[in-house]
């Protein structure tokens, strides 16, 4: 068991790694308009710049968590940092959208190796529930810090040095994460006769990939085209096959019995619903500010600061409150606040003041700060320690599936109209519809939290260890 000083260094290392991955996403959102214009791409290309990362991350994250449990969590974490840096470098040098998307996919593999293992390392390193909750809240707060820095930094980088600088800036952070990890993070694993479930992994990739392909490409081909219908059929068949294979496999990628734990299943569902609305907002609002309001990338980034800064600040408070109030109150309240802010943003017009936008984003940040830490803590607290990688992977799958579908669905409503400033009415209609749908998803998460979480939902792991 790590002592207090070592725990602090482990937490710092995991925070740097998380900061790098989340910073990358928040940076890239501010560069989408420039990428689209510079590379002369239609709306599906910038969608894929975001979605290929989310898709690959979600598809491979269970493998990353399992590899950590089997072969060493530090080893997999450091490998993820290296792969992430390599993907970012490819993006920075990409001469066209094809290579840019390939680089983002490689970065997604790195994140899939790195992030679930980071949460698993914290779960193993902090056996005491209260200290674990606070550590995970700080780790989750790196989402807020990266979001606070990312949009503004991204806007400045794009305006001053172009969108390629968004990927170069990741490289020194990756070097720092690798160096600190080598020095301070001990190796842990829990093989115990387990093995990789390759059929399950392949079917998971097919299911996620085909669903996202159908949503992203539907504006281009139409829902009734053979291409889109074919991908929807692949999604349905691979999903059914996945459940059958996991039920019959001795060591499945996802033990289906895990979902019988109500708080654990609720954490995954709430994570998906939360990011559906959040990533949809991060995709759409910068495009609205730049394409319809004429804001520069830096101005759009500054406009997002009320959300980012409050998210960062509230995350730390939520970590302390989680052990006393429990996740039920925090998650349901946070998702309700986020829903209200999205509904408010649905009322925007091309002439809406930045004060109105800032007030709505301020409420969004409070909501996200209340949600993030308690969701992660509830997930790892309600799964066996020896499956830390798997449990961390599953909650991240929920988070990233929600993010991927959020961007894909919003792209469906926006269609190819993002740059058509002469067709403002159609763009605004699509944006409002998307925000209403995102707010509805957040309300569904609030109801889920009220039903499934209890005040003591962070305690099962403590009793299991007693």
Buried (B, 14 or more C-beta within 10 A) or exposed (E): EBEEEBBEBBBBBBBBBBBBBBBBBBBBBBBBBBBBBEBEBBBBBBBBBBBBBBBBBBBBBBBBBBBBBBBBBBBBBBBBBBBBBBBBBBBBEBEEBEEBBBBBBBBBBBBBBBBBBBBBBBBBBBBEBBBBBBBBBBBBBBBBBBBBBBBBBBBBBBBEEEBBBBBBBBBEBBEBBBBBBEEBBBEBBBEEEBEBBEBBBBBBBBBBBBBBBBBBBBBBBEEEEEEBBEBBEBBEBBBEBBBEBBEEBEEBBBBEEBBEBBBBBBBBBBBBBBBBBBBBBBBBBBBBBBBBBEBBBBBBBBBBBBBBBBBBBBBBBBBBBBBEBBBBBBBBBBBBBBBBBBBBBBEBEEEBEBEBBBBBBBBBBBBBBBBBBBBBBBBBBBBBBBBBBBBBBBBBBBBBBBBBBBBBBBBBBBBEBBBEEEEBEEBBEBBBBBBBBBBBBBBBBBBBBBEBBBEBBBBBBBEEEE
